[in-house]
Amino acid sequence: MLEPRLRRTLEIVYGVGGVSAVRVWQWPGRVAVGVRAAPHASAIDILRRVETAVAGLREEGESWDFGLLDD
């Protein structure tokens, strides 16, 4: 079972247009989000929109990293 905040992160990221796959990793004080962009979408734009979409989930002092998943 996923922690509620990780589940919510997945829900939010999958709701961003152009996202076709998501992976989320969590360590103490750090979260990493990897996305795969749909073929028609701009990967740079999607990463920017994903980062904005999950901004409300960040906890104080926590580091979040965003990147693209390999095919």
PDB file of N, H, CA, C and O in Angstrom:
ATOM      1  N   MET A   1       0.842  -1.181   0.000  1.00  0.00           N
ATOM      2  CA  MET A   1       0.000   0.000   0.000  1.00  0.00           C
ATOM      3  C   MET A   1       0.886   1.242   0.000  1.00  0.00           C
ATOM      4  O   MET A   1       1.852   1.334   0.758  1.00  0.00           O
ATOM      5  N   LEU A   2       0.547   2.174  -0.845  1.00  0.00           N
ATOM      6  H   LEU A   2      -0.237   2.100  -1.461  1.00  0.00           H
ATOM      7  CA  LEU A   2       1.311   3.411  -0.945  1.00  0.00           C
ATOM      8  C   LEU A   2       0.944   4.392   0.152  1.00  0.00           C
ATOM      9  O   LEU A   2      -0.205   4.465   0.588  1.00  0.00           O
ATOM     10  N   GLU A   3       1.933   5.135   0.584  1.00  0.00           N
ATOM     11  H   GLU A   3       2.866   5.075   0.230  1.00  0.00           H
ATOM     12  CA  GLU A   3       1.693   6.246   1.504  1.00  0.00           C
ATOM     13  C   GLU A   3       0.745   7.232   0.800  1.00  0.00           C
ATOM     14  O   GLU A   3       0.885   7.459  -0.402  1.00  0.00           O
ATOM     15  N   PRO A   4      -0.210   7.816   1.526  1.00  0.00           N
ATOM     16  CA  PRO A   4      -1.191   8.712   0.895  1.00  0.00           C
ATOM     17  C   PRO A   4      -0.575   9.842   0.078  1.00  0.00           C
ATOM     18  O   PRO A   4      -1.095  10.186  -0.983  1.00  0.00           O
ATOM     19  N   ARG A   5       0.516  10.421   0.549  1.00  0.00           N
ATOM     20  H   ARG A   5       0.938  10.142   1.412  1.00  0.00           H
ATOM     21  CA  ARG A   5       1.117  11.536  -0.195  1.00  0.00           C
ATOM     22  C   ARG A   5       1.726  11.057  -1.512  1.00  0.00           C
ATOM     23  O   ARG A   5       1.657  11.767  -2.516  1.00  0.00           O
ATOM     24  N   LEU A   6       2.319   9.867  -1.522  1.00  0.00           N
ATOM     25  H   LEU A   6       2.375   9.291  -0.707  1.00  0.00           H
ATOM     26  CA  LEU A   6       2.855   9.333  -2.774  1.00  0.00           C
ATOM     27  C   LEU A   6       1.728   8.989  -3.747  1.00  0.00           C
ATOM     28  O   LEU A   6       1.835   9.243  -4.947  1.00  0.00           O
ATOM     29  N   ARG A   7       0.668   8.420  -3.229  1.00  0.00           N
ATOM     30  H   ARG A   7       0.581   8.214  -2.254  1.00  0.00           H
ATOM     31  CA  ARG A   7      -0.493   8.120  -4.076  1.00  0.00           C
ATOM     32  C   ARG A   7      -1.045   9.403  -4.681  1.00  0.00           C
ATOM     33  O   ARG A   7      -1.382   9.442  -5.864  1.00  0.00           O
ATOM     34  N   ARG A   8      -1.137  10.459  -3.863  1.00  0.00           N
ATOM     35  H   ARG A   8      -0.863  10.428  -2.901  1.00  0.00           H
ATOM     36  CA  ARG A   8      -1.643  11.747  -4.353  1.00  0.00           C
ATOM     37  C   ARG A   8      -0.688  12.340  -5.395  1.00  0.00           C
ATOM     38  O   ARG A   8      -1.132  12.943  -6.372  1.00  0.00           O
ATOM     39  N   THR A   9       0.612  12.171  -5.189  1.00  0.00           N
ATOM     40  H   THR A   9       0.973  11.682  -4.395  1.00  0.00           H
ATOM     41  CA  THR A   9       1.584  12.640  -6.174  1.00  0.00           C
ATOM     42  C   THR A   9       1.346  11.967  -7.520  1.00  0.00           C
ATOM     43  O   THR A   9       1.332  12.635  -8.554  1.00  0.00           O
ATOM     44  N   LEU A  10       1.161  10.658  -7.514  1.00  0.00           N
ATOM     45  H   LEU A  10       1.173  10.116  -6.675  1.00  0.00           H
ATOM     46  CA  LEU A  10       0.884   9.933  -8.756  1.00  0.00           C
ATOM     47  C   LEU A  10      -0.396  10.433  -9.416  1.00  0.00           C
ATOM     48  O   LEU A  10      -0.424  10.644 -10.628  1.00  0.00           O
ATOM     49  N   GLU A  11      -1.442  10.624  -8.639  1.00  0.00           N
ATOM     50  H   GLU A  11      -1.419  10.453  -7.654  1.00  0.00           H
ATOM     51  CA  GLU A  11      -2.711  11.109  -9.183  1.00  0.00           C
ATOM     52  C   GLU A  11      -2.535  12.468  -9.854  1.00  0.00           C
ATOM     53  O   GLU A  11      -3.019  12.691 -10.964  1.00  0.00           O
ATOM     54  N   ILE A  12      -1.843  13.368  -9.173  1.00  0.00           N
ATOM     55  H   ILE A  12      -1.450  13.187  -8.272  1.00  0.00           H
ATOM     56  CA  ILE A  12      -1.648  14.719  -9.713  1.00  0.00           C
ATOM     57  C   ILE A  12      -0.821  14.676 -10.989  1.00  0.00           C
ATOM     58  O   ILE A  12      -1.176  15.308 -11.984  1.00  0.00           O
ATOM     59  N   VAL A  13       0.274  13.937 -10.966  1.00  0.00           N
ATOM     60  H   VAL A  13       0.563  13.423 -10.158  1.00  0.00           H
ATOM     61  CA  VAL A  13       1.165  13.911 -12.133  1.00  0.00           C
ATOM     62  C   VAL A  13       0.477  13.266 -13.329  1.00  0.00           C
ATOM     63  O   VAL A  13       0.605  13.757 -14.450  1.00  0.00           O
ATOM     64  N   TYR A  14      -0.254  12.170 -13.109  1.00  0.00           N
ATOM     65  H   TYR A  14      -0.359  11.771 -12.198  1.00  0.00           H
ATOM     66  CA  TYR A  14      -0.987  11.556 -14.220  1.00  0.00           C
ATOM     67  C   TYR A  14      -2.059  12.497 -14.775  1.00  0.00           C
ATOM     68  O   TYR A  14      -2.488  12.334 -15.917  1.00  0.00           O
ATOM     69  N   GLY A  15      -2.490  13.469 -13.990  1.00  0.00           N
ATOM     70  H   GLY A  15      -2.141  13.602 -13.062  1.00  0.00           H
ATOM     71  CA  GLY A  15      -3.476  14.447 -14.450  1.00  0.00           C
ATOM     72  C   GLY A  15      -2.889  15.545 -15.314  1.00  0.00           C
ATOM     73  O   GLY A  15      -3.636  16.320 -15.913  1.00  0.00           O
ATOM     74  N   VAL A  16      -1.573  15.630 -15.394  1.00  0.00           N
ATOM     75  H   VAL A  16      -0.966  15.001 -14.908  1.00  0.00           H
ATOM     76  CA  VAL A  16      -0.926  16.638 -16.234  1.00  0.00           C
ATOM     77  C   VAL A  16      -0.973  16.153 -17.682  1.00  0.00           C
ATOM     78  O   VAL A  16      -0.521  15.049 -17.985  1.00  0.00           O
ATOM     79  N   GLY A  17      -1.513  16.970 -18.564  1.00  0.00           N
ATOM     80  H   GLY A  17      -1.880  17.867 -18.318  1.00  0.00           H
ATOM     81  CA  GLY A  17      -1.627  16.595 -19.972  1.00  0.00           C
ATOM     82  C   GLY A  17      -0.274  16.267 -20.583  1.00  0.00           C
ATOM     83  O   GLY A  17       0.699  16.991 -20.372  1.00  0.00           O
ATOM     84  N   GLY A  18      -0.211  15.182 -21.337  1.00  0.00           N
ATOM     85  H   GLY A  18      -1.001  14.594 -21.509  1.00  0.00           H
ATOM     86  CA  GLY A  18       1.012  14.789 -22.019  1.00  0.00           C
ATOM     87  C   GLY A  18       1.858  13.796 -21.251  1.00  0.00           C
ATOM     88  O   GLY A  18       2.853  13.302 -21.781  1.00  0.00           O
ATOM     89  N   VAL A  19       1.491  13.489 -20.014  1.00  0.00           N
ATOM     90  H   VAL A  19       0.683  13.891 -19.584  1.00  0.00           H
ATOM     91  CA  VAL A  19       2.231  12.505 -19.221  1.00  0.00           C
ATOM     92  C   VAL A  19       1.687  11.114 -19.551  1.00  0.00           C
ATOM     93  O   VAL A  19       0.485  10.867 -19.451  1.00  0.00           O
ATOM     94  N   SER A  20       2.594  10.206 -19.948  1.00  0.00           N
ATOM     95  H   SER A  20       3.570  10.407 -20.030  1.00  0.00           H
ATOM     96  CA  SER A  20       2.136   8.852 -20.271  1.00  0.00           C
ATOM     97  C   SER A  20       2.580   7.815 -19.235  1.00  0.00           C
ATOM     98  O   SER A  20       2.030   6.714 -19.195  1.00  0.00           O
ATOM     99  N   ALA A  21       3.567   8.152 -18.397  1.00  0.00           N
ATOM    100  H   ALA A  21       4.013   9.046 -18.430  1.00  0.00           H
ATOM    101  CA  ALA A  21       4.016   7.238 -17.336  1.00  0.00           C
ATOM    102  C   ALA A  21       4.677   8.055 -16.230  1.00  0.00           C
ATOM    103  O   ALA A  21       5.255   9.113 -16.478  1.00  0.00           O
ATOM    104  N   VAL A  22       4.578   7.536 -14.996  1.00  0.00           N
ATOM    105  H   VAL A  22       4.108   6.676 -14.796  1.00  0.00           H
ATOM    106  CA  VAL A  22       5.151   8.229 -13.834  1.00  0.00           C
ATOM    107  C   VAL A  22       5.783   7.209 -12.906  1.00  0.00           C
ATOM    108  O   VAL A  22       5.260   6.109 -12.727  1.00  0.00           O
ATOM    109  N   ARG A  23       6.912   7.580 -12.319  1.00  0.00           N
ATOM    110  H   ARG A  23       7.337   8.474 -12.465  1.00  0.00           H
ATOM    111  CA  ARG A  23       7.537   6.823 -11.234  1.00  0.00           C
ATOM    112  C   ARG A  23       7.882   7.828 -10.144  1.00  0.00           C
ATOM    113  O   ARG A  23       8.346   8.932 -10.432  1.00  0.00           O
ATOM    114  N   VAL A  24       7.655   7.444  -8.896  1.00  0.00           N
ATOM    115  H   VAL A  24       7.279   6.548  -8.662  1.00  0.00           H
ATOM    116  CA  VAL A  24       7.980   8.325  -7.770  1.00  0.00           C
ATOM    117  C   VAL A  24       8.808   7.527  -6.767  1.00  0.00           C
ATOM    118  O   VAL A  24       8.458   6.403  -6.407  1.00  0.00           O
ATOM    119  N   TRP A  25       9.904   8.122  -6.325  1.00  0.00           N
ATOM    120  H   TRP A  25      10.188   9.036  -6.617  1.00  0.00           H
ATOM    121  CA  TRP A  25      10.763   7.524  -5.305  1.00  0.00           C
ATOM    122  C   TRP A  25      10.827   8.480  -4.125  1.00  0.00           C
ATOM    123  O   TRP A  25      10.805   9.698  -4.302  1.00  0.00           O
ATOM    124  N   GLN A  26      10.908   7.926  -2.924  1.00  0.00           N
ATOM    125  H   GLN A  26      10.926   6.936  -2.780  1.00  0.00           H
ATOM    126  CA  GLN A  26      10.973   8.769  -1.731  1.00  0.00           C
ATOM    127  C   GLN A  26      12.036   8.237  -0.779  1.00  0.00           C
ATOM    128  O   GLN A  26      12.100   7.039  -0.503  1.00  0.00           O
ATOM    129  N   TRP A  27      12.871   9.151  -0.282  1.00  0.00           N
ATOM    130  H   TRP A  27      12.819  10.124  -0.506  1.00  0.00           H
ATOM    131  CA  TRP A  27      13.863   8.892   0.748  1.00  0.00           C
ATOM    132  C   TRP A  27      13.654   9.947   1.824  1.00  0.00           C
ATOM    133  O   TRP A  27      12.969  10.936   1.565  1.00  0.00           O
ATOM    134  N   PRO A  28      14.194   9.788   2.978  1.00  0.00           N
ATOM    135  CA  PRO A  28      14.054  10.831   4.003  1.00  0.00           C
ATOM    136  C   PRO A  28      14.553  12.188   3.477  1.00  0.00           C
ATOM    137  O   PRO A  28      15.717  12.334   3.106  1.00  0.00           O
ATOM    138  N   GLY A  29      13.662  13.156   3.455  1.00  0.00           N
ATOM    139  H   GLY A  29      12.716  13.037   3.756  1.00  0.00           H
ATOM    140  CA  GLY A  29      14.002  14.501   3.015  1.00  0.00           C
ATOM    141  C   GLY A  29      14.131  14.696   1.526  1.00  0.00           C
ATOM    142  O   GLY A  29      14.566  15.758   1.080  1.00  0.00           O
ATOM    143  N   ARG A  30      13.760  13.692   0.737  1.00  0.00           N
ATOM    144  H   ARG A  30      13.405  12.829   1.099  1.00  0.00           H
ATOM    145  CA  ARG A  30      13.943  13.799  -0.707  1.00  0.00           C
ATOM    146  C   ARG A  30      12.897  12.985  -1.456  1.00  0.00           C
ATOM    147  O   ARG A  30      12.535  11.882  -1.047  1.00  0.00           O
ATOM    148  N   VAL A  31      12.416  13.556  -2.570  1.00  0.00           N
ATOM    149  H   VAL A  31      12.710  14.452  -2.903  1.00  0.00           H
ATOM    150  CA  VAL A  31      11.471  12.871  -3.450  1.00  0.00           C
ATOM    151  C   VAL A  31      11.975  13.051  -4.877  1.00  0.00           C
ATOM    152  O   VAL A  31      12.449  14.128  -5.237  1.00  0.00           O
ATOM    153  N   ALA A  32      11.874  12.006  -5.686  1.00  0.00           N
ATOM    154  H   ALA A  32      11.489  11.131  -5.394  1.00  0.00           H
ATOM    155  CA  ALA A  32      12.224  12.092  -7.104  1.00  0.00           C
ATOM    156  C   ALA A  32      11.015  11.651  -7.920  1.00  0.00           C
ATOM    157  O   ALA A  32      10.359  10.656  -7.611  1.00  0.00           O
ATOM    158  N   VAL A  33      10.741  12.420  -8.966  1.00  0.00           N
ATOM    159  H   VAL A  33      11.273  13.228  -9.217  1.00  0.00           H
ATOM    160  CA  VAL A  33       9.610  12.130  -9.847  1.00  0.00           C
ATOM    161  C   VAL A  33      10.150  11.984 -11.263  1.00  0.00           C
ATOM    162  O   VAL A  33      10.786  12.894 -11.794  1.00  0.00           O
ATOM    163  N   GLY A  34       9.890  10.833 -11.867  1.00  0.00           N
ATOM    164  H   GLY A  34       9.374  10.093 -11.436  1.00  0.00           H
ATOM    165  CA  GLY A  34      10.269  10.603 -13.256  1.00  0.00           C
ATOM    166  C   GLY A  34       9.017  10.474 -14.093  1.00  0.00           C
ATOM    167  O   GLY A  34       8.064   9.800 -13.703  1.00  0.00           O
ATOM    168  N   VAL A  35       9.021  11.126 -15.252  1.00  0.00           N
ATOM    169  H   VAL A  35       9.795  11.673 -15.569  1.00  0.00           H
ATOM    170  CA  VAL A  35       7.857  11.059 -16.137  1.00  0.00           C
ATOM    171  C   VAL A  35       8.289  10.657 -17.541  1.00  0.00           C
ATOM    172  O   VAL A  35       9.423  10.889 -17.959  1.00  0.00           O
ATOM    173  N   ARG A  36       7.363  10.057 -18.240  1.00  0.00           N
ATOM    174  H   ARG A  36       6.442   9.868 -17.901  1.00  0.00           H
ATOM    175  CA  ARG A  36       7.535   9.790 -19.666  1.00  0.00           C
ATOM    176  C   ARG A  36       6.507  10.642 -20.389  1.00  0.00           C
ATOM    177  O   ARG A  36       5.316  10.604 -20.080  1.00  0.00           O
ATOM    178  N   ALA A  37       6.985  11.402 -21.346  1.00  0.00           N
ATOM    179  H   ALA A  37       7.953  11.432 -21.596  1.00  0.00           H
ATOM    180  CA  ALA A  37       6.107  12.284 -22.106  1.00  0.00           C
ATOM    181  C   ALA A  37       5.488  11.540 -23.277  1.00  0.00           C
ATOM    182  O   ALA A  37       6.128  10.691 -23.898  1.00  0.00           O
ATOM    183  N   ALA A  38       4.236  11.867 -23.572  1.00  0.00           N
ATOM    184  H   ALA A  38       3.716  12.557 -23.068  1.00  0.00           H
ATOM    185  CA  ALA A  38       3.590  11.329 -24.757  1.00  0.00           C
ATOM    186  C   ALA A  38       4.337  11.840 -25.984  1.00  0.00           C
ATOM    187  O   ALA A  38       4.937  12.914 -25.932  1.00  0.00           O
ATOM    188  N   PRO A  39       4.311  11.094 -27.083  1.00  0.00           N
ATOM    189  CA  PRO A  39       5.085  11.481 -28.276  1.00  0.00           C
ATOM    190  C   PRO A  39       4.791  12.891 -28.796  1.00  0.00           C
ATOM    191  O   PRO A  39       5.681  13.543 -29.342  1.00  0.00           O
ATOM    192  N   HIS A  40       3.586  13.355 -28.638  1.00  0.00           N
ATOM    193  H   HIS A  40       2.862  12.825 -28.195  1.00  0.00           H
ATOM    194  CA  HIS A  40       3.199  14.667 -29.169  1.00  0.00           C
ATOM    195  C   HIS A  40       3.539  15.821 -28.226  1.00  0.00           C
ATOM    196  O   HIS A  40       3.334  16.982 -28.580  1.00  0.00           O
ATOM    197  N   ALA A  41       4.051  15.523 -27.041  1.00  0.00           N
ATOM    198  H   ALA A  41       4.217  14.580 -26.753  1.00  0.00           H
ATOM    199  CA  ALA A  41       4.226  16.548 -26.006  1.00  0.00           C
ATOM    200  C   ALA A  41       5.683  16.990 -25.880  1.00  0.00           C
ATOM    201  O   ALA A  41       6.605  16.230 -26.175  1.00  0.00           O
ATOM    202  N   SER A  42       5.870  18.221 -25.442  1.00  0.00           N
ATOM    203  H   SER A  42       5.121  18.838 -25.202  1.00  0.00           H
ATOM    204  CA  SER A  42       7.193  18.766 -25.171  1.00  0.00           C
ATOM    205  C   SER A  42       7.634  18.329 -23.772  1.00  0.00           C
ATOM    206  O   SER A  42       7.000  18.684 -22.778  1.00  0.00           O
ATOM    207  N   ALA A  43       8.708  17.569 -23.700  1.00  0.00           N
ATOM    208  H   ALA A  43       9.223  17.280 -24.507  1.00  0.00           H
ATOM    209  CA  ALA A  43       9.174  17.043 -22.416  1.00  0.00           C
ATOM    210  C   ALA A  43       9.526  18.164 -21.439  1.00  0.00           C
ATOM    211  O   ALA A  43       9.211  18.067 -20.253  1.00  0.00           O
ATOM    212  N   ILE A  44      10.161  19.203 -21.910  1.00  0.00           N
ATOM    213  H   ILE A  44      10.417  19.281 -22.874  1.00  0.00           H
ATOM    214  CA  ILE A  44      10.550  20.319 -21.044  1.00  0.00           C
ATOM    215  C   ILE A  44       9.305  20.990 -20.470  1.00  0.00           C
ATOM    216  O   ILE A  44       9.269  21.316 -19.284  1.00  0.00           O
ATOM    217  N   ASP A  45       8.296  21.197 -21.296  1.00  0.00           N
ATOM    218  H   ASP A  45       8.326  20.932 -22.260  1.00  0.00           H
ATOM    219  CA  ASP A  45       7.049  21.820 -20.835  1.00  0.00           C
ATOM    220  C   ASP A  45       6.351  20.926 -19.811  1.00  0.00           C
ATOM    221  O   ASP A  45       5.834  21.414 -18.807  1.00  0.00           O
ATOM    222  N   ILE A  46       6.338  19.634 -20.063  1.00  0.00           N
ATOM    223  H   ILE A  46       6.758  19.237 -20.879  1.00  0.00           H
ATOM    224  CA  ILE A  46       5.687  18.704 -19.131  1.00  0.00           C
ATOM    225  C   ILE A  46       6.392  18.714 -17.782  1.00  0.00           C
ATOM    226  O   ILE A  46       5.729  18.753 -16.745  1.00  0.00           O
ATOM    227  N   LEU A  47       7.720  18.680 -17.773  1.00  0.00           N
ATOM    228  H   LEU A  47       8.258  18.649 -18.615  1.00  0.00           H
ATOM    229  CA  LEU A  47       8.450  18.708 -16.501  1.00  0.00           C
ATOM    230  C   LEU A  47       8.128  19.981 -15.718  1.00  0.00           C
ATOM    231  O   LEU A  47       7.954  19.935 -14.500  1.00  0.00           O
ATOM    232  N   ARG A  48       8.049  21.097 -16.404  1.00  0.00           N
ATOM    233  H   ARG A  48       8.189  21.135 -17.393  1.00  0.00           H
ATOM    234  CA  ARG A  48       7.716  22.366 -15.737  1.00  0.00           C
ATOM    235  C   ARG A  48       6.309  22.304 -15.135  1.00  0.00           C
ATOM    236  O   ARG A  48       6.092  22.735 -14.002  1.00  0.00           O
ATOM    237  N   ARG A  49       5.355  21.763 -15.905  1.00  0.00           N
ATOM    238  H   ARG A  49       5.531  21.413 -16.825  1.00  0.00           H
ATOM    239  CA  ARG A  49       3.973  21.684 -15.419  1.00  0.00           C
ATOM    240  C   ARG A  49       3.831  20.685 -14.277  1.00  0.00           C
ATOM    241  O   ARG A  49       3.052  20.913 -13.351  1.00  0.00           O
ATOM    242  N   VAL A  50       4.575  19.578 -14.331  1.00  0.00           N
ATOM    243  H   VAL A  50       5.208  19.393 -15.083  1.00  0.00           H
ATOM    244  CA  VAL A  50       4.543  18.589 -13.248  1.00  0.00           C
ATOM    245  C   VAL A  50       5.086  19.219 -11.971  1.00  0.00           C
ATOM    246  O   VAL A  50       4.486  19.079 -10.906  1.00  0.00           O
ATOM    247  N   GLU A  51       6.207  19.905 -12.073  1.00  0.00           N
ATOM    248  H   GLU A  51       6.694  20.019 -12.939  1.00  0.00           H
ATOM    249  CA  GLU A  51       6.796  20.535 -10.898  1.00  0.00           C
ATOM    250  C   GLU A  51       5.829  21.533 -10.262  1.00  0.00           C
ATOM    251  O   GLU A  51       5.705  21.585  -9.039  1.00  0.00           O
ATOM    252  N   THR A  52       5.157  22.311 -11.075  1.00  0.00           N
ATOM    253  H   THR A  52       5.258  22.269 -12.069  1.00  0.00           H
ATOM    254  CA  THR A  52       4.175  23.273 -10.569  1.00  0.00           C
ATOM    255  C   THR A  52       2.987  22.555  -9.931  1.00  0.00           C
ATOM    256  O   THR A  52       2.493  22.975  -8.884  1.00  0.00           O
ATOM    257  N   ALA A  53       2.530  21.477 -10.560  1.00  0.00           N
ATOM    258  H   ALA A  53       2.930  21.136 -11.411  1.00  0.00           H
ATOM    259  CA  ALA A  53       1.342  20.766 -10.084  1.00  0.00           C
ATOM    260  C   ALA A  53       1.534  20.153  -8.696  1.00  0.00           C
ATOM    261  O   ALA A  53       0.590  20.107  -7.907  1.00  0.00           O
ATOM    262  N   VAL A  54       2.739  19.685  -8.392  1.00  0.00           N
ATOM    263  H   VAL A  54       3.505  19.722  -9.033  1.00  0.00           H
ATOM    264  CA  VAL A  54       2.961  19.009  -7.109  1.00  0.00           C
ATOM    265  C   VAL A  54       3.576  19.924  -6.045  1.00  0.00           C
ATOM    266  O   VAL A  54       3.893  19.467  -4.947  1.00  0.00           O
ATOM    267  N   ALA A  55       3.744  21.187  -6.357  1.00  0.00           N
ATOM    268  H   ALA A  55       3.486  21.558  -7.249  1.00  0.00           H
ATOM    269  CA  ALA A  55       4.390  22.122  -5.425  1.00  0.00           C
ATOM    270  C   ALA A  55       3.712  22.130  -4.058  1.00  0.00           C
ATOM    271  O   ALA A  55       4.394  22.275  -3.043  1.00  0.00           O
ATOM    272  N   GLY A  56       2.410  21.979  -4.004  1.00  0.00           N
ATOM    273  H   GLY A  56       1.856  21.861  -4.828  1.00  0.00           H
ATOM    274  CA  GLY A  56       1.677  21.998  -2.748  1.00  0.00           C
ATOM    275  C   GLY A  56       1.926  20.785  -1.857  1.00  0.00           C
ATOM    276  O   GLY A  56       1.561  20.798  -0.682  1.00  0.00           O
ATOM    277  N   LEU A  57       2.538  19.745  -2.397  1.00  0.00           N
ATOM    278  H   LEU A  57       2.835  19.734  -3.352  1.00  0.00           H
ATOM    279  CA  LEU A  57       2.800  18.528  -1.622  1.00  0.00           C
ATOM    280  C   LEU A  57       4.161  18.563  -0.920  1.00  0.00           C
ATOM    281  O   LEU A  57       4.438  17.729  -0.058  1.00  0.00           O
ATOM    282  N   ARG A  58       4.991  19.508  -1.284  1.00  0.00           N
ATOM    283  H   ARG A  58       4.766  20.185  -1.985  1.00  0.00           H
ATOM    284  CA  ARG A  58       6.336  19.586  -0.696  1.00  0.00           C
ATOM    285  C   ARG A  58       6.266  19.952   0.771  1.00  0.00           C
ATOM    286  O   ARG A  58       5.478  20.800   1.190  1.00  0.00           O
ATOM    287  N   GLU A  59       7.111  19.289   1.537  1.00  0.00           N
ATOM    288  H   GLU A  59       7.751  18.600   1.197  1.00  0.00           H
ATOM    289  CA  GLU A  59       7.235  19.610   2.953  1.00  0.00           C
ATOM    290  C   GLU A  59       8.466  20.485   3.145  1.00  0.00           C
ATOM    291  O   GLU A  59       9.404  20.421   2.350  1.00  0.00           O
ATOM    292  N   GLU A  60       8.468  21.287   4.177  1.00  0.00           N
ATOM    293  H   GLU A  60       7.706  21.339   4.823  1.00  0.00           H
ATOM    294  CA  GLU A  60       9.572  22.199   4.435  1.00  0.00           C
ATOM    295  C   GLU A  60      10.887  21.430   4.561  1.00  0.00           C
ATOM    296  O   GLU A  60      10.958  20.411   5.248  1.00  0.00           O
ATOM    297  N   GLY A  61      11.920  21.929   3.895  1.00  0.00           N
ATOM    298  H   GLY A  61      11.862  22.758   3.337  1.00  0.00           H
ATOM    299  CA  GLY A  61      13.235  21.320   3.952  1.00  0.00           C
ATOM    300  C   GLY A  61      13.415  20.103   3.062  1.00  0.00           C
ATOM    301  O   GLY A  61      14.482  19.490   3.063  1.00  0.00           O
ATOM    302  N   GLU A  62      12.401  19.749   2.311  1.00  0.00           N
ATOM    303  H   GLU A  62      11.534  20.247   2.310  1.00  0.00           H
ATOM    304  CA  GLU A  62      12.433  18.570   1.458  1.00  0.00           C
ATOM    305  C   GLU A  62      12.913  18.954   0.057  1.00  0.00           C
ATOM    306  O   GLU A  62      12.556  20.014  -0.456  1.00  0.00           O
ATOM    307  N   SER A  63      13.710  18.104  -0.546  1.00  0.00           N
ATOM    308  H   SER A  63      13.999  17.242  -0.129  1.00  0.00           H
ATOM    309  CA  SER A  63      14.216  18.328  -1.893  1.00  0.00           C
ATOM    310  C   SER A  63      13.460  17.443  -2.877  1.00  0.00           C
ATOM    311  O   SER A  63      13.314  16.242  -2.651  1.00  0.00           O
ATOM    312  N   TRP A  64      12.982  18.034  -3.966  1.00  0.00           N
ATOM    313  H   TRP A  64      13.101  19.009  -4.149  1.00  0.00           H
ATOM    314  CA  TRP A  64      12.292  17.293  -5.003  1.00  0.00           C
ATOM    315  C   TRP A  64      13.095  17.405  -6.293  1.00  0.00           C
ATOM    316  O   TRP A  64      13.534  18.495  -6.659  1.00  0.00           O
ATOM    317  N   ASP A  65      13.287  16.289  -6.982  1.00  0.00           N
ATOM    318  H   ASP A  65      12.930  15.403  -6.685  1.00  0.00           H
ATOM    319  CA  ASP A  65      13.971  16.262  -8.282  1.00  0.00           C
ATOM    320  C   ASP A  65      12.998  15.729  -9.331  1.00  0.00           C
ATOM    321  O   ASP A  65      12.173  14.860  -9.051  1.00  0.00           O
ATOM    322  N   PHE A  66      13.115  16.266 -10.538  1.00  0.00           N
ATOM    323  H   PHE A  66      13.786  16.972 -10.765  1.00  0.00           H
ATOM    324  CA  PHE A  66      12.237  15.882 -11.630  1.00  0.00           C
ATOM    325  C   PHE A  66      13.076  15.504 -12.842  1.00  0.00           C
ATOM    326  O   PHE A  66      14.087  16.145 -13.130  1.00  0.00           O
ATOM    327  N   GLY A  67      12.650  14.456 -13.552  1.00  0.00           N
ATOM    328  H   GLY A  67      11.829  13.935 -13.318  1.00  0.00           H
ATOM    329  CA  GLY A  67      13.387  14.047 -14.742  1.00  0.00           C
ATOM    330  C   GLY A  67      12.538  13.184 -15.638  1.00  0.00           C
ATOM    331  O   GLY A  67      11.391  12.860 -15.331  1.00  0.00           O
ATOM    332  N   LEU A  68      13.139  12.818 -16.764  1.00  0.00           N
ATOM    333  H   LEU A  68      14.071  13.081 -17.013  1.00  0.00           H
ATOM    334  CA  LEU A  68      12.452  11.997 -17.751  1.00  0.00           C
ATOM    335  C   LEU A  68      12.832  10.539 -17.595  1.00  0.00           C
ATOM    336  O   LEU A  68      13.988  10.223 -17.317  1.00  0.00           O
ATOM    337  N   LEU A  69      11.873   9.654 -17.770  1.00  0.00           N
ATOM    338  H   LEU A  69      10.933   9.911 -17.996  1.00  0.00           H
ATOM    339  CA  LEU A  69      12.115   8.216 -17.748  1.00  0.00           C
ATOM    340  C   LEU A  69      12.609   7.791 -19.132  1.00  0.00           C
ATOM    341  O   LEU A  69      12.128   8.294 -20.148  1.00  0.00           O
ATOM    342  N   ASP A  70      13.557   6.876 -19.168  1.00  0.00           N
ATOM    343  H   ASP A  70      13.947   6.468 -18.343  1.00  0.00           H
ATOM    344  CA  ASP A  70      14.015   6.312 -20.440  1.00  0.00           C
ATOM    345  C   ASP A  70      12.969   5.381 -20.996  1.00  0.00           C
ATOM    346  O   ASP A  70      12.189   4.782 -20.255  1.00  0.00           O
ATOM    347  N   ASP A  71      12.960   5.264 -22.312  1.00  0.00           N
ATOM    348  H   ASP A  71      13.593   5.750 -22.914  1.00  0.00           H
ATOM    349  CA  ASP A  71      12.042   4.326 -22.958  1.00  0.00           C
ATOM    350  C   ASP A  71      12.489   2.909 -22.774  1.00  0.00           C
ATOM    351  O   ASP A  71      11.831   1.986 -23.254  1.00  0.00           O
TER     352      ASP A  71
END
